[in-house]
Amino acid sequence: MSLEEIRSRIAAAEEKAGRAAGATKLIAVSKVQPNERVRAVLEEGHRIFGENKVQEAAGKWPAFREEFDGIELHLIGPLQTNKARQAMELAQAIHSLDRPKLASTIARIAQEIGSCPDLFVQVNTGEEEQKAGILPADADAFVAECRGLDLPVKGLMCIPPVDEEPSLHFALLGKIAARNGLAGLSMGMSSDFESAIALGATHVRVGSAIFGERDYG
């Protein structure tokens, strides 16, 4: 599917939901994609990308930034505390703030370097044991804790369970965000981003639908 088709579907979903045109940012998830595919999307004019791993992002994006202006990088995968400084230097947004230790580490580094990316708290809406994220029952307290550290929390992120109706999880995330006065909702991927937009997504994370299937070989 072409980038233009994805953009058209996003615009149609916004219109259908009665949302303003352009209310949803498209994050092109470029993890594990070869550089030539990423370059093709850059050459089409897209500038907002998502990476899962700090190491992969560090190996890819500095060179692209020398060639293309205005790149906005979002880190969307689990973040180890020992990679926090590198992540903060690379990215404009981190979508996987998911535990107090990481919050305090980011706060300390932000004080040292005088800046901090936009932050999204990852909520484990399906309460899955194997998945990262703050449990829904703990989300309000964690957001308050992050604000107490002067962290720029802009919104929430979730990854619904693969075997459940995603819109239920998008709706839950929206309720948690609303009661905490958070405008940002990072939710929706290649298979369900239109449902996410209908429920207020401000950022959708689309990879394979733009780049093609990933080769993990």
N, CA and C atoms as a LAMMPS dump frame, in Angstrom:
ITEM: TIMESTEP
0
ITEM: NUMBER OF ATOMS
651
ITEM: BOX BOUNDS ff ff ff
-5.0000000000000000e+02 5.0000000000000000e+02
-5.0000000000000000e+02 5.0000000000000000e+02
-5.0000000000000000e+02 5.0000000000000000e+02
ITEM: ATOMS id mol type element x y z
1 1 1 N 0.851 -1.196 0
2 1 2 C 0 0 0
3 1 3 C 0.886 1.246 0
4 2 1 N 0.516 2.247 -0.773
5 2 2 C 1.367 3.424 -0.882
6 2 3 C 1.164 4.362 0.298
7 3 1 N 2.166 5.206 0.509
8 3 2 C 2.068 6.237 1.544
9 3 3 C 0.858 7.125 1.278
10 4 1 N 0.625 7.448 0.024
11 4 2 C -0.501 8.315 -0.32
12 4 3 C -1.833 7.649 0.025
13 5 1 N -1.936 6.339 -0.172
14 5 2 C -3.163 5.632 0.198
15 5 3 C -3.399 5.697 1.71
16 6 1 N -2.33 5.511 2.487
17 6 2 C -2.459 5.584 3.945
18 6 3 C -2.915 6.982 4.357
19 7 1 N -2.305 7.994 3.772
20 7 2 C -2.694 9.371 4.093
21 7 3 C -4.164 9.62 3.757
22 8 1 N -4.605 9.082 2.629
23 8 2 C -6 9.257 2.224
24 8 3 C -6.941 8.568 3.195
25 9 1 N -6.575 7.374 3.633
26 9 2 C -7.408 6.647 4.596
27 9 3 C -7.461 7.375 5.94
28 10 1 N -6.338 7.952 6.355
29 10 2 C -6.328 8.732 7.602
30 10 3 C -7.256 9.934 7.469
31 11 1 N -7.161 10.635 6.348
32 11 2 C -8.011 11.811 6.132
33 11 3 C -9.488 11.427 6.128
34 12 1 N -9.809 10.308 5.488
35 12 2 C -11.2 9.856 5.444
36 12 3 C -11.699 9.475 6.833
37 13 1 N -10.836 8.826 7.621
38 13 2 C -11.225 8.439 8.986
39 13 3 C -11.44 9.667 9.858
40 14 1 N -10.589 10.69 9.691
41 14 2 C -10.771 11.937 10.451
42 14 3 C -12.104 12.594 10.097
43 15 1 N -12.391 12.647 8.809
44 15 2 C -13.637 13.285 8.366
45 15 3 C -14.848 12.527 8.892
46 16 1 N -14.803 11.196 8.801
47 16 2 C -15.919 10.377 9.264
48 16 3 C -16.166 10.557 10.758
49 17 1 N -15.073 10.738 11.517
50 17 2 C -15.189 10.888 12.973
51 17 3 C -15.484 12.326 13.394
52 18 1 N -15.58 13.23 12.405
53 18 2 C -15.84 14.63 12.723
54 18 3 C -14.655 15.332 13.346
55 19 1 N -13.475 14.839 13.052
56 19 2 C -12.255 15.444 13.603
57 19 3 C -11.622 16.371 12.572
58 20 1 N -10.818 17.296 13.046
59 20 2 C -10.172 18.259 12.153
60 20 3 C -9.207 17.535 11.221
61 21 1 N -9.132 17.993 9.989
62 21 2 C -8.158 17.441 9.05
63 21 3 C -6.749 17.676 9.588
64 22 1 N -5.938 16.634 9.554
65 22 2 C -4.568 16.76 10.057
66 22 3 C -4.442 16.582 11.556
67 23 1 N -5.512 16.148 12.224
68 23 2 C -5.463 15.97 13.683
69 23 3 C -4.619 14.769 14.095
70 24 1 N -4.349 13.883 13.142
71 24 2 C -3.628 12.638 13.441
72 24 3 C -2.265 12.642 12.768
73 25 1 N -1.225 12.458 13.546
74 25 2 C 0.127 12.336 12.982
75 25 3 C 0.38 10.891 12.566
76 26 1 N 0.907 10.73 11.378
77 26 2 C 1.279 9.405 10.894
78 26 3 C 2.749 9.153 11.199
79 27 1 N 3.002 8.176 12.077
80 27 2 C 4.373 7.75 12.376
81 27 3 C 4.669 6.54 11.496
82 28 1 N 5.597 6.7 10.573
83 28 2 C 6.011 5.596 9.702
84 28 3 C 7.032 4.752 10.461
85 29 1 N 6.637 3.543 10.836
86 29 2 C 7.487 2.704 11.69
87 29 3 C 8.51 1.989 10.812
88 30 1 N 9.751 2.428 10.933
89 30 2 C 10.815 1.988 10.02
90 30 3 C 11.733 0.943 10.633
91 31 1 N 11.359 0.383 11.782
92 31 2 C 12.213 -0.623 12.423
93 31 3 C 12.458 -1.807 11.483
94 32 1 N 13.68 -2.283 11.454
95 32 2 C 14.102 -3.456 10.689
96 32 3 C 13.871 -3.281 9.167
97 33 1 N 13.631 -2.066 8.737
98 33 2 C 13.447 -1.84 7.309
99 33 3 C 14.784 -1.426 6.686
100 34 1 N 15.074 -1.93 5.493
101 34 2 C 16.326 -1.533 4.842
102 34 3 C 16.321 -0.049 4.494
103 35 1 N 17.515 0.528 4.455
104 35 2 C 17.615 1.964 4.244
105 35 3 C 16.998 2.43 2.934
106 36 1 N 17.035 1.578 1.906
107 36 2 C 16.475 2.035 0.634
108 36 3 C 14.962 2.224 0.713
109 37 1 N 14.283 1.412 1.524
110 37 2 C 12.837 1.602 1.703
111 37 3 C 12.561 2.887 2.487
112 38 1 N 13.375 3.121 3.516
113 38 2 C 13.208 4.339 4.318
114 38 3 C 13.478 5.564 3.453
115 39 1 N 14.522 5.511 2.664
116 39 2 C 14.86 6.631 1.785
117 39 3 C 13.709 6.942 0.817
118 40 1 N 13.071 5.897 0.298
119 40 2 C 11.966 6.111 -0.639
120 40 3 C 10.833 6.893 0.014
121 41 1 N 10.545 6.584 1.276
122 41 2 C 9.481 7.295 1.991
123 41 3 C 9.912 8.732 2.296
124 42 1 N 11.173 8.93 2.656
125 42 2 C 11.706 10.28 2.849
126 42 3 C 11.592 11.095 1.565
127 43 1 N 11.892 10.465 0.456
128 43 2 C 11.859 11.178 -0.822
129 43 3 C 10.435 11.53 -1.244
130 44 1 N 9.451 10.817 -0.671
131 44 2 C 8.047 11.177 -0.903
132 44 3 C 7.611 12.356 -0.037
133 45 1 N 8.507 12.803 0.826
134 45 2 C 8.21 13.971 1.644
135 45 3 C 7.8 13.694 3.073
136 46 1 N 7.726 12.404 3.453
137 46 2 C 7.33 12.091 4.831
138 46 3 C 8.508 12.327 5.772
139 47 1 N 8.223 12.821 6.977
140 47 2 C 9.299 13.183 7.894
141 47 3 C 9.129 12.636 9.309
142 48 1 N 8.057 11.93 9.614
143 48 2 C 7.828 11.446 10.979
144 48 3 C 7.984 9.925 10.983
145 49 1 N 8.96 9.445 11.748
146 49 2 C 9.299 8.026 11.731
147 49 3 C 9.364 7.477 13.148
148 50 1 N 9.144 6.155 13.268
149 50 2 C 9.213 5.477 14.555
150 50 3 C 10.221 4.348 14.526
151 51 1 N 10.977 4.231 15.591
152 51 2 C 11.945 3.144 15.745
153 51 3 C 11.719 2.462 17.083
154 52 1 N 11.986 1.148 17.13
155 52 2 C 11.824 0.403 18.374
156 52 3 C 13.08 0.393 19.228
157 53 1 N 14.237 0.336 18.581
158 53 2 C 15.481 0.152 19.323
159 53 3 C 16.407 1.346 19.138
160 54 1 N 16.965 1.79 20.262
161 54 2 C 17.859 2.948 20.245
162 54 3 C 19.07 2.676 19.356
163 55 1 N 19.623 1.475 19.473
164 55 2 C 20.828 1.155 18.711
165 55 3 C 20.563 1.23 17.208
166 56 1 N 19.436 0.696 16.775
167 56 2 C 19.1 0.752 15.352
168 56 3 C 18.867 2.198 14.906
169 57 1 N 18.185 2.96 15.73
170 57 2 C 17.936 4.363 15.39
171 57 3 C 19.238 5.147 15.273
172 58 1 N 20.163 4.87 16.183
173 58 2 C 21.45 5.576 16.176
174 58 3 C 22.271 5.25 14.936
175 59 1 N 22.088 4.042 14.413
176 59 2 C 22.826 3.645 13.23
177 59 3 C 22.216 4.141 11.932
178 60 1 N 20.997 4.618 11.997
179 60 2 C 20.249 4.963 10.789
180 60 3 C 20.031 6.462 10.618
181 61 1 N 19.602 7.15 11.673
182 61 2 C 19.033 8.472 11.5
183 61 3 C 20.013 9.634 11.444
184 62 1 N 21.157 9.595 12.123
185 62 2 C 22.082 10.728 11.956
186 62 3 C 22.467 10.984 10.503
187 63 1 N 22.707 9.931 9.74
188 63 2 C 23.077 10.108 8.333
189 63 3 C 21.9 10.652 7.521
190 64 1 N 20.687 10.126 7.768
191 64 2 C 19.526 10.644 7.047
192 64 3 C 19.278 12.112 7.39
193 65 1 N 19.541 12.491 8.643
194 65 2 C 19.304 13.88 9.045
195 65 3 C 20.271 14.849 8.349
196 66 1 N 21.444 14.351 7.99
197 66 2 C 22.37 15.203 7.245
198 66 3 C 21.867 15.454 5.829
199 67 1 N 21.042 14.543 5.347
200 67 2 C 20.563 14.601 3.964
201 67 3 C 19.171 15.21 3.839
202 68 1 N 18.314 14.989 4.836
203 68 2 C 16.925 15.45 4.776
204 68 3 C 16.624 16.333 5.983
205 69 1 N 15.987 17.469 5.748
206 69 2 C 15.632 18.383 6.832
207 69 3 C 14.317 17.97 7.485
208 70 1 N 14.17 18.343 8.746
209 70 2 C 12.875 18.256 9.408
210 70 3 C 12.434 16.888 9.866
211 71 1 N 13.363 15.949 10.003
212 71 2 C 12.984 14.606 10.453
213 71 3 C 12.586 14.64 11.925
214 72 1 N 11.467 13.996 12.229
215 72 2 C 10.96 13.891 13.601
216 72 3 C 10.963 12.412 13.971
217 73 1 N 11.778 12.053 14.958
218 73 2 C 11.941 10.646 15.314
219 73 3 C 11.221 10.33 16.619
220 74 1 N 10.434 9.261 16.581
221 74 2 C 9.692 8.801 17.76
222 74 3 C 10.207 7.414 18.127
223 75 1 N 10.609 7.234 19.376
224 75 2 C 11.003 5.915 19.87
225 75 3 C 9.781 5.259 20.497
226 76 1 N 9.423 4.09 19.962
227 76 2 C 8.148 3.473 20.347
228 76 3 C 8.329 2.107 21.01
229 77 1 N 9.559 1.637 21.13
230 77 2 C 9.801 0.34 21.735
231 77 3 C 10.242 0.458 23.185
232 78 1 N 10.343 -0.68 23.884
233 78 2 C 10.785 -0.677 25.282
234 78 3 C 12.15 0.013 25.414
235 79 1 N 12.29 0.82 26.45
236 79 2 C 13.514 1.601 26.635
237 79 3 C 14.211 1.196 27.933
238 80 1 N 15.449 0.732 27.795
239 80 2 C 16.265 0.423 28.966
240 80 3 C 16.793 1.725 29.56
241 81 1 N 16.915 1.75 30.884
242 81 2 C 17.384 2.987 31.518
243 81 3 C 18.792 3.361 31.058
244 82 1 N 19.635 2.371 30.766
245 82 2 C 21 2.702 30.342
246 82 3 C 21.073 3.236 28.915
247 83 1 N 19.944 3.196 28.202
248 83 2 C 19.887 3.772 26.852
249 83 3 C 19.11 5.094 26.843
250 84 1 N 18.687 5.549 28.024
251 84 2 C 17.805 6.724 28.078
252 84 3 C 18.491 7.973 27.534
253 85 1 N 19.751 8.201 27.912
254 85 2 C 20.442 9.413 27.448
255 85 3 C 20.549 9.428 25.924
256 86 1 N 20.957 8.313 25.353
257 86 2 C 21.084 8.232 23.899
258 86 3 C 19.727 8.434 23.223
259 87 1 N 18.692 7.843 23.812
260 87 2 C 17.341 8.006 23.271
261 87 3 C 16.917 9.47 23.29
262 88 1 N 17.206 10.159 24.376
263 88 2 C 16.801 11.552 24.516
264 88 3 C 17.562 12.458 23.559
265 89 1 N 18.787 12.082 23.233
266 89 2 C 19.564 12.884 22.289
267 89 3 C 19.125 12.652 20.848
268 90 1 N 18.562 11.467 20.572
269 90 2 C 18.163 11.102 19.206
270 90 3 C 16.739 11.519 18.862
271 91 1 N 15.833 11.371 19.81
272 91 2 C 14.402 11.396 19.493
273 91 3 C 13.716 12.671 19.942
274 92 1 N 12.662 13.006 19.215
275 92 2 C 11.806 14.127 19.611
276 92 3 C 10.66 13.66 20.506
277 93 1 N 10.414 12.359 20.525
278 93 2 C 9.346 11.823 21.382
279 93 3 C 9.676 10.392 21.767
280 94 1 N 9.305 10.021 22.994
281 94 2 C 9.459 8.66 23.496
282 94 3 C 8.071 8.188 23.929
283 95 1 N 7.622 7.064 23.36
284 95 2 C 6.255 6.588 23.588
285 95 3 C 6.182 5.456 24.61
286 96 1 N 7.282 5.133 25.259
287 96 2 C 7.315 3.927 26.095
288 96 3 C 7.801 4.212 27.521
289 97 1 N 7.344 5.336 28.081
290 97 2 C 7.616 5.622 29.491
291 97 3 C 6.705 4.721 30.314
292 98 1 N 7.298 3.739 31.006
293 98 2 C 6.458 2.67 31.557
294 98 3 C 6.786 2.251 32.988
295 99 1 N 7.674 3 33.67
296 99 2 C 7.995 2.594 35.035
297 99 3 C 8.688 3.739 35.773
298 100 1 N 8.58 3.753 37.102
299 100 2 C 9.144 4.86 37.867
300 100 3 C 10.654 5.034 37.69
301 101 1 N 11.407 3.939 37.621
302 101 2 C 12.859 4.064 37.471
303 101 3 C 13.23 4.785 36.181
304 102 1 N 12.527 4.472 35.102
305 102 2 C 12.795 5.154 33.834
306 102 3 C 12.416 6.629 33.93
307 103 1 N 11.307 6.921 34.586
308 103 2 C 10.884 8.314 34.743
309 103 3 C 11.93 9.125 35.492
310 104 1 N 12.452 8.575 36.583
311 104 2 C 13.443 9.322 37.37
312 104 3 C 14.754 9.476 36.604
313 105 1 N 15.109 8.467 35.811
314 105 2 C 16.324 8.559 34.994
315 105 3 C 16.183 9.646 33.934
316 106 1 N 15.053 9.665 33.251
317 106 2 C 14.821 10.692 32.236
318 106 3 C 14.81 12.079 32.867
319 107 1 N 14.19 12.204 34.036
320 107 2 C 14.139 13.5 34.711
321 107 3 C 15.542 13.994 35.063
322 108 1 N 16.382 13.09 35.545
323 108 2 C 17.763 13.481 35.911
324 108 3 C 18.54 13.925 34.679
325 109 1 N 18.435 13.171 33.602
326 109 2 C 19.171 13.517 32.384
327 109 3 C 18.639 14.819 31.789
328 110 1 N 17.324 15.004 31.854
329 110 2 C 16.731 16.243 31.333
330 110 3 C 17.297 17.46 32.06
331 111 1 N 17.486 17.325 33.366
332 111 2 C 18.086 18.419 34.139
333 111 3 C 19.525 18.669 33.691
334 112 1 N 20.241 17.609 33.395
335 112 2 C 21.651 17.744 32.996
336 112 3 C 21.804 18.379 31.621
337 113 1 N 20.95 17.972 30.672
338 113 2 C 21.132 18.44 29.301
339 113 3 C 20.23 19.62 28.95
340 114 1 N 19.282 19.923 29.831
341 114 2 C 18.449 21.103 29.628
342 114 3 C 17.326 20.936 28.622
343 115 1 N 17.001 19.694 28.28
344 115 2 C 15.893 19.46 27.346
345 115 3 C 15.364 18.049 27.554
346 116 1 N 14.168 17.818 27.006
347 116 2 C 13.559 16.49 27.133
348 116 3 C 12.6 16.28 25.968
349 117 1 N 12.621 15.095 25.368
350 117 2 C 11.635 14.803 24.332
351 117 3 C 10.221 14.806 24.913
352 118 1 N 9.227 14.929 24.037
353 118 2 C 7.854 14.699 24.465
354 118 3 C 7.728 13.251 24.932
355 119 1 N 6.938 13.044 25.973
356 119 2 C 6.821 11.713 26.557
357 119 3 C 5.37 11.224 26.533
358 120 1 N 5.228 9.932 26.223
359 120 2 C 3.935 9.249 26.288
360 120 3 C 4.08 8.096 27.281
361 121 1 N 3.153 8.004 28.212
362 121 2 C 3.129 6.897 29.159
363 121 3 C 2.498 5.688 28.487
364 122 1 N 3.219 4.56 28.501
365 122 2 C 2.673 3.333 27.927
366 122 3 C 1.791 2.645 28.963
367 123 1 N 0.543 2.384 28.565
368 123 2 C -0.423 1.731 29.446
369 123 3 C -0.697 0.319 28.917
370 124 1 N -0.555 -0.645 29.768
371 124 2 C -0.801 -2.049 29.421
372 124 3 C -2.3 -2.315 29.58
373 125 1 N -3.068 -1.86 28.592
374 125 2 C -4.53 -1.894 28.714
375 125 3 C -5.081 -3.309 28.806
376 126 1 N -4.363 -4.286 28.242
377 126 2 C -4.81 -5.67 28.313
378 126 3 C -4.302 -6.405 29.542
379 127 1 N -3.524 -5.706 30.381
380 127 2 C -2.945 -6.288 31.6
381 127 3 C -2.251 -7.616 31.286
382 128 1 N -1.469 -7.616 30.205
383 128 2 C -0.762 -8.819 29.774
384 128 3 C 0.581 -8.925 30.508
385 129 1 N 0.838 -10.091 31.072
386 129 2 C 2.045 -10.265 31.888
387 129 3 C 3.322 -10.04 31.094
388 130 1 N 3.313 -10.428 29.816
389 130 2 C 4.535 -10.36 29.02
390 130 3 C 4.757 -8.982 28.404
391 131 1 N 3.825 -8.083 28.593
392 131 2 C 3.89 -6.787 27.907
393 131 3 C 4.251 -5.672 28.877
394 132 1 N 5.056 -4.737 28.388
395 132 2 C 5.433 -3.576 29.198
396 132 3 C 4.247 -2.638 29.343
397 133 1 N 4.371 -1.721 30.281
398 133 2 C 3.343 -0.7 30.442
399 133 3 C 2.793 -0.646 31.854
400 134 1 N 2.336 0.528 32.234
401 134 2 C 1.678 0.738 33.516
402 134 3 C 0.27 0.131 33.453
403 135 1 N -0.15 -0.543 34.5
404 135 2 C -1.507 -1.077 34.534
405 135 3 C -2.518 0.069 34.594
406 136 1 N -3.689 -0.106 33.99
407 136 2 C -4.683 0.975 33.989
408 136 3 C -4.991 1.52 35.388
409 137 1 N -5.047 0.637 36.377
410 137 2 C -5.363 1.085 37.737
411 137 3 C -4.273 1.962 38.335
412 138 1 N -3.064 1.857 37.805
413 138 2 C -1.933 2.619 38.34
414 138 3 C -1.595 3.839 37.496
415 139 1 N -2.306 4.027 36.384
416 139 2 C -1.911 5.061 35.421
417 139 3 C -2.034 6.473 35.988
418 140 1 N -3.125 6.765 36.699
419 140 2 C -3.304 8.129 37.219
420 140 3 C -2.169 8.501 38.165
421 141 1 N -1.823 7.597 39.062
422 141 2 C -0.751 7.878 40.03
423 141 3 C 0.597 8.044 39.324
424 142 1 N 0.827 7.247 38.296
425 142 2 C 2.1 7.344 37.586
426 142 3 C 2.2 8.649 36.801
427 143 1 N 1.118 9.058 36.169
428 143 2 C 1.128 10.353 35.469
429 143 3 C 1.419 11.476 36.453
430 144 1 N 0.795 11.416 37.629
431 144 2 C 1.037 12.437 38.649
432 144 3 C 2.499 12.423 39.104
433 145 1 N 3.049 11.222 39.25
434 145 2 C 4.455 11.095 39.639
435 145 3 C 5.37 11.729 38.588
436 146 1 N 5.079 11.47 37.318
437 146 2 C 5.89 12.033 36.238
438 146 3 C 5.79 13.556 36.208
439 147 1 N 4.596 14.058 36.411
440 147 2 C 4.423 15.513 36.456
441 147 3 C 5.177 16.122 37.637
442 148 1 N 5.225 15.38 38.736
443 148 2 C 5.979 15.846 39.882
444 148 3 C 7.469 15.943 39.616
445 149 1 N 7.934 15.203 38.628
446 149 2 C 9.337 15.249 38.207
447 149 3 C 9.557 16.269 37.088
448 150 1 N 8.521 17.054 36.785
449 150 2 C 8.571 18.063 35.707
450 150 3 C 8.807 17.451 34.336
451 151 1 N 8.332 16.242 34.133
452 151 2 C 8.484 15.598 32.832
453 151 3 C 7.367 16.058 31.888
454 152 1 N 7.689 16.272 30.608
455 152 2 C 6.698 16.735 29.64
456 152 3 C 5.837 15.597 29.1
457 153 1 N 4.938 15.102 29.949
458 153 2 C 4.045 14.018 29.523
459 153 3 C 2.951 14.603 28.626
460 154 1 N 2.938 14.176 27.378
461 154 2 C 1.995 14.722 26.392
462 154 3 C 0.792 13.818 26.174
463 155 1 N 0.937 12.537 26.539
464 155 2 C -0.171 11.638 26.281
465 155 3 C 0.123 10.222 26.718
466 156 1 N -0.7 9.291 26.206
467 156 2 C -0.612 7.877 26.563
468 156 3 C -0.449 7.046 25.301
469 157 1 N 0.106 5.859 25.468
470 157 2 C 0.279 4.924 24.355
471 157 3 C -0.2 3.55 24.789
472 158 1 N -0.767 2.786 23.838
473 158 2 C -1.085 1.397 24.141
474 158 3 C -0.887 0.525 22.915
475 159 1 N -0.703 -0.774 23.174
476 159 2 C -0.651 -1.805 22.143
477 159 3 C -1.666 -2.866 22.57
478 160 1 N -2.847 -2.898 21.954
479 160 2 C -3.883 -3.847 22.397
480 160 3 C -3.448 -5.301 22.202
481 161 1 N -4 -6.211 22.986
482 161 2 C -3.751 -7.64 22.768
483 161 3 C -4.167 -8.047 21.352
484 162 1 N -3.404 -8.958 20.768
485 162 2 C -3.658 -9.314 19.366
486 162 3 C -4.994 -10.022 19.172
487 163 1 N -5.504 -10.639 20.211
488 163 2 C -6.714 -11.449 20.059
489 163 3 C -7.963 -10.769 20.641
490 164 1 N -7.887 -9.466 20.886
491 164 2 C -9.043 -8.756 21.429
492 164 3 C -9.412 -7.589 20.523
493 165 1 N -10.646 -7.145 20.621
494 165 2 C -11.131 -6.018 19.831
495 165 3 C -10.362 -4.757 20.233
496 166 1 N -9.568 -4.179 19.319
497 166 2 C -8.71 -3.062 19.708
498 166 3 C -9.478 -1.822 20.152
499 167 1 N -10.681 -1.608 19.601
500 167 2 C -11.4 -0.38 19.941
501 167 3 C -11.738 -0.295 21.427
502 168 1 N -11.909 -1.452 22.077
503 168 2 C -12.154 -1.436 23.529
504 168 3 C -10.959 -0.858 24.272
505 169 1 N -9.766 -1.178 23.797
506 169 2 C -8.544 -0.692 24.433
507 169 3 C -8.293 0.77 24.086
508 170 1 N -8.625 1.159 22.861
509 170 2 C -8.489 2.57 22.487
510 170 3 C -9.428 3.434 23.33
511 171 1 N -10.647 2.942 23.543
512 171 2 C -11.612 3.696 24.348
513 171 3 C -11.132 3.829 25.796
514 172 1 N -10.577 2.743 26.343
515 172 2 C -10.049 2.781 27.708
516 172 3 C -8.913 3.792 27.813
517 173 1 N -7.994 3.766 26.839
518 173 2 C -6.874 4.705 26.869
519 173 3 C -7.383 6.145 26.81
520 174 1 N -8.384 6.379 25.98
521 174 2 C -8.953 7.718 25.869
522 174 3 C -9.556 8.202 27.176
523 175 1 N -10.216 7.304 27.908
524 175 2 C -10.801 7.685 29.202
525 175 3 C -9.723 8.05 30.218
526 176 1 N -8.642 7.251 30.248
527 176 2 C -7.552 7.538 31.191
528 176 3 C -6.907 8.874 30.842
529 177 1 N -6.706 9.121 29.541
530 177 2 C -6.099 10.38 29.121
531 177 3 C -6.978 11.567 29.495
532 178 1 N -8.283 11.433 29.253
533 178 2 C -9.202 12.548 29.502
534 178 3 C -9.211 12.948 30.97
535 179 1 N -9.246 11.958 31.843
536 179 2 C -9.331 12.311 33.264
537 179 3 C -8.008 12.844 33.809
538 180 1 N -6.938 12.666 33.048
539 180 2 C -5.65 13.221 33.45
540 180 3 C -5.27 14.463 32.647
541 181 1 N -6.207 14.957 31.849
542 181 2 C -5.952 16.173 31.092
543 181 3 C -4.861 16.038 30.041
544 182 1 N -4.752 14.848 29.44
545 182 2 C -3.733 14.59 28.429
546 182 3 C -4.369 14.545 27.044
547 183 1 N -3.787 15.291 26.121
548 183 2 C -4.363 15.388 24.777
549 183 3 C -3.86 14.297 23.835
550 184 1 N -2.673 13.765 24.094
551 184 2 C -2.045 12.852 23.151
552 184 3 C -2.491 11.409 23.333
553 185 1 N -2.818 10.754 22.227
554 185 2 C -3.174 9.332 22.242
555 185 3 C -2.421 8.639 21.118
556 186 1 N -1.388 7.89 21.491
557 186 2 C -0.591 7.124 20.524
558 186 3 C -1.163 5.719 20.48
559 187 1 N -1.971 5.463 19.451
560 187 2 C -2.651 4.163 19.377
561 187 3 C -3.104 3.931 17.936
562 188 1 N -3.118 2.666 17.56
563 188 2 C -3.499 2.299 16.21
564 188 3 C -2.291 1.966 15.371
565 189 1 N -2.35 0.808 14.701
566 189 2 C -1.262 0.36 13.836
567 189 3 C -1.843 0.006 12.461
568 190 1 N -1.057 -0.69 11.659
569 190 2 C -1.463 -0.914 10.266
570 190 3 C -2.858 -1.506 10.126
571 191 1 N -3.226 -2.417 11.016
572 191 2 C -4.491 -3.14 10.853
573 191 3 C -5.693 -2.453 11.484
574 192 1 N -5.46 -1.431 12.326
575 192 2 C -6.592 -0.887 13.084
576 192 3 C -6.54 0.634 13.273
577 193 1 N -5.739 1.332 12.46
578 193 2 C -5.565 2.759 12.736
579 193 3 C -6.849 3.57 12.511
580 194 1 N -7.736 3.103 11.638
581 194 2 C -8.976 3.849 11.418
582 194 3 C -9.874 3.798 12.658
583 195 1 N -9.914 2.639 13.32
584 195 2 C -10.664 2.539 14.582
585 195 3 C -10.064 3.46 15.637
586 196 1 N -8.737 3.528 15.652
587 196 2 C -8.062 4.394 16.629
588 196 3 C -8.386 5.859 16.377
589 197 1 N -8.395 6.26 15.121
590 197 2 C -8.708 7.654 14.786
591 197 3 C -10.137 7.992 15.203
592 198 1 N -11.054 7.044 14.999
593 198 2 C -12.452 7.265 15.404
594 198 3 C -12.57 7.502 16.903
595 199 1 N -11.616 6.963 17.664
596 199 2 C -11.647 7.089 19.127
597 199 3 C -10.623 8.098 19.645
598 200 1 N -10.109 8.954 18.745
599 200 2 C -9.326 10.099 19.198
600 200 3 C -7.829 10.007 19.063
601 201 1 N -7.303 9.02 18.351
602 201 2 C -5.839 8.917 18.214
603 201 3 C -5.255 10.205 17.661
604 202 1 N -4.159 10.653 18.267
605 202 2 C -3.409 11.794 17.737
606 202 3 C -2.156 11.33 17.001
607 203 1 N -1.722 10.106 17.262
608 203 2 C -0.564 9.511 16.6
609 203 3 C -0.903 8.061 16.263
610 204 1 N -0.762 7.684 15
611 204 2 C -0.915 6.285 14.618
612 204 3 C 0.428 5.772 14.116
613 205 1 N 0.72 4.509 14.428
614 205 2 C 2.036 3.929 14.162
615 205 3 C 1.879 2.869 13.073
616 206 1 N 2.239 3.213 11.86
617 206 2 C 1.997 2.339 10.709
618 206 3 C 3.33 1.959 10.077
619 207 1 N 3.59 0.644 10.024
620 207 2 C 4.852 0.178 9.471
621 207 3 C 4.681 -0.619 8.208
622 208 1 N 4.233 -1.866 8.363
623 208 2 C 4.199 -2.79 7.221
624 208 3 C 3.295 -2.295 6.101
625 209 1 N 2.227 -1.578 6.421
626 209 2 C 1.329 -1.078 5.378
627 209 3 C 2.013 -0.047 4.487
628 210 1 N 3.05 0.611 5.008
629 210 2 C 3.807 1.592 4.222
630 210 3 C 5.009 0.943 3.55
631 211 1 N 5.781 0.201 4.326
632 211 2 C 7.079 -0.286 3.868
633 211 3 C 7.042 -1.688 3.264
634 212 1 N 5.972 -2.433 3.536
635 212 2 C 5.968 -3.843 3.194
636 212 3 C 6.359 -4.661 4.406
637 213 1 N 6.181 -5.962 4.305
638 213 2 C 6.478 -6.846 5.44
639 213 3 C 7.971 -6.813 5.776
640 214 1 N 8.234 -6.918 7.074
641 214 2 C 9.618 -6.872 7.523
642 214 3 C 10.282 -8.234 7.343
643 215 1 N 11.565 -8.199 7.04
644 215 2 C 12.375 -9.422 6.941
645 215 3 C 13.268 -9.474 8.171
646 216 1 N 12.914 -10.344 9.115
647 216 2 C 13.695 -10.441 10.355
648 216 3 C 14.853 -11.422 10.213
649 217 1 N 15.02 -11.958 9.004
650 217 2 C 16.076 -12.958 8.808
651 217 3 C 17.438 -12.437 9.125
